[in-house]
């Protein structure tokens, strides 16, 4: 064919063929892994409501000591044990205490949102459909009457625009003042 380059045929021996197949398998595996990761990412996020209470810790020093004492191991004697170390408070202790949350008080009810403007003043869905139909008819009537310009109406500008052709000499390059 005209205008096309002749692509040279590359001779591939068995090792090259195996490398190509392996590379393709790796690419396929990578795409599958990416898709699986996306699925996992989208589906495994924890959804915690704002009203949820804080989770109680399952592991604690007291529980560990209790379980070990049941097994017959005495942990209370070792005061410098690693699990008994605590981290010091980093914030200043002299700050005034924050207001406590009132758990027993009743929350206020949420105020009503304003209805969307296209729904205000319409009593039922049947009436809404009717209004939509009437509005659509009115708009299409206006467009039909005015005969607005569409993309099919082509525009041919002035062949010799005055501001370009007035007062210029007609020979050679001196076509500007």
C-alpha positions in Angstrom: 0.0 0.0 0.0 1.1 3.5 -0.7 2.3 5.6 2.2 2.8 2.7 4.5 6.2 1.6 5.9 7.3 -2.0 5.4 7.5 -3.3 9.0 10.4 -5.8 9.2 9.4 -9.2 10.6 11.1 -10.0 13.8 12.3 -13.6 14.1 11.6 -15.0 17.6 13.3 -18.1 18.9 11.8 -20.2 21.7 13.4 -18.3 24.6 12.2 -15.0 23.2 8.7 -16.4 22.8 8.7 -17.8 26.4 9.8 -14.4 27.7 7.0 -12.6 25.8 4.4 -15.1 27.1 5.7 -14.7 30.7 5.7 -10.9 30.4 2.0 -11.0 29.2 1.1 -13.3 32.1 2.7 -10.8 34.5 0.8 -7.9 33.0 -2.5 -9.8 33.2 -1.8 -10.8 36.8 -1.0 -7.1 37.7 -4.2 -5.8 36.1 -6.2 -8.5 38.0 -4.5 -7.5 41.3 -5.2 -3.8 40.7 -8.9 -4.5 40.1 -9.1 -6.7 43.2 -7.4 -4.0 45.3 -9.9 -1.4 44.0 -12.8 -3.7 44.9 -11.4 -4.3 48.4 -10.6 -0.6 48.9 -14.2 0.3 48.0 -15.9 -2.3 50.1 -13.9 -2.6 53.3 -14.0 0.9 54.8 -15.6 0.9 58.2 -18.7 3.1 58.3 -19.1 4.4 61.9 -22.0 6.7 62.7 -21.4 9.9 64.7 -23.6 8.6 67.5 -21.5 5.4 68.0 -19.8 5.1 71.4 -16.1 4.5 71.7 -14.9 0.9 71.4 -13.9 -0.7 74.7 -10.4 -2.0 74.6 -10.3 -5.8 74.7 -6.7 -6.0 76.0 -5.8 -4.5 79.3 -3.2 -4.9 82.0 -5.8 -5.9 84.6 -7.2 -8.6 82.3 -3.7 -9.9 81.6 -2.9 -10.1 85.3 -6.2 -11.8 86.0 -5.7 -14.5 83.3 -2.1 -15.1 84.4 -3.1 -15.4 88.1 -5.7 -18.0 87.0 -2.9 -19.9 85.3 -0.8 -19.7 88.4 1.7 -17.1 87.3 2.3 -14.2 89.7 2.8 -10.9 87.7 2.1 -8.4 90.5 5.5 -8.7 92.0 7.3 -7.3 88.9 6.8 -3.5 89.1 9.2 -2.6 86.3 7.7 -5.0 83.8 7.4 -3.8 80.3 3.7 -4.0 80.1 3.2 -1.8 83.1 5.1 1.1 81.6 2.9 4.1 80.7 3.6 7.0 78.5 3.5 10.4 80.1 0.9 13.1 79.2 2.3 15.4 76.6 -0.2 18.2 77.0 0.0 20.7 79.8 -1.8 19.5 83.0 -2.6 23.1 84.0 -5.2 23.6 81.3 -8.8 24.1 82.3 -11.0 21.1 81.9 -13.2 20.9 78.8 -17.0 20.8 79.1 -18.2 17.3 79.6 -20.6 15.8 77.1 -24.0 15.3 78.6 -24.9 11.7 77.9 -28.3 11.7 79.7 -29.8 14.9 78.1 -32.2 14.6 75.2 -30.9 15.7 71.8 -32.9 18.3 69.9 -34.9 17.3 66.9 -33.5 18.4 63.5 -35.3 21.3 62.0 -37.2 20.7 58.7 -35.3 21.5 55.5 -37.0 23.7 52.9 -38.5 21.8 50.0 -36.8 22.3 46.7 -38.2 25.2 44.7 -39.5 23.1 41.9 -41.6 21.1 44.5 -42.9 24.1 46.5 -46.5 24.9 45.9 -47.3 21.5 44.2 -49.5 19.2 46.3 -49.0 15.8 44.6 -46.8 14.0 42.0 -49.7 13.9 39.5 -50.0 17.7 39.5 -46.2 18.0 39.3 -46.1 15.9 36.1 -48.9 18.0 34.6 -47.1 21.2 35.4 -43.9 19.9 33.8 -45.8 19.0 30.6 -47.4 22.5 30.5 -44.0 24.2 31.1 -42.3 22.1 28.4 -45.1 23.0 25.9 -44.8 26.7 26.6 -41.0 26.7 26.2 -41.2 24.7 22.9 -43.9 27.1 21.6 -41.6 30.1 22.3 -38.6 28.5 20.6 -40.8 27.6 17.6 -42.1 31.1 17.2 -38.8 32.9 17.5 -37.1 30.4 15.1 -33.8 30.5 17.0 -30.5 29.9 15.2 -29.3 26.4 15.3 -26.0 24.7 14.4 -27.4 23.9 10.9 -27.8 27.6 10.1 -24.6 28.4 8.4 -23.0 31.9 8.6 -21.2 33.5 5.7 -19.4 36.6 6.7 -18.7 39.7 4.5 -16.5 38.8 1.6 -14.7 42.1 1.7 -14.9 43.6 5.2 -14.7 47.4 5.0 -12.2 47.9 7.8 -9.6 45.8 6.0 -10.1 47.0 2.4 -10.9 50.8 2.6 -8.1 53.2 1.8 -5.5 50.6 0.9 -3.4 50.6 -2.2 -4.0 47.7 -4.5 -0.4 46.6 -5.6 2.0 44.4 -3.8 2.7 44.5 0.0 1.4 48.0 0.7 -2.1 46.8 1.6 -2.1 48.4 5.1 -1.9 52.2 5.8 
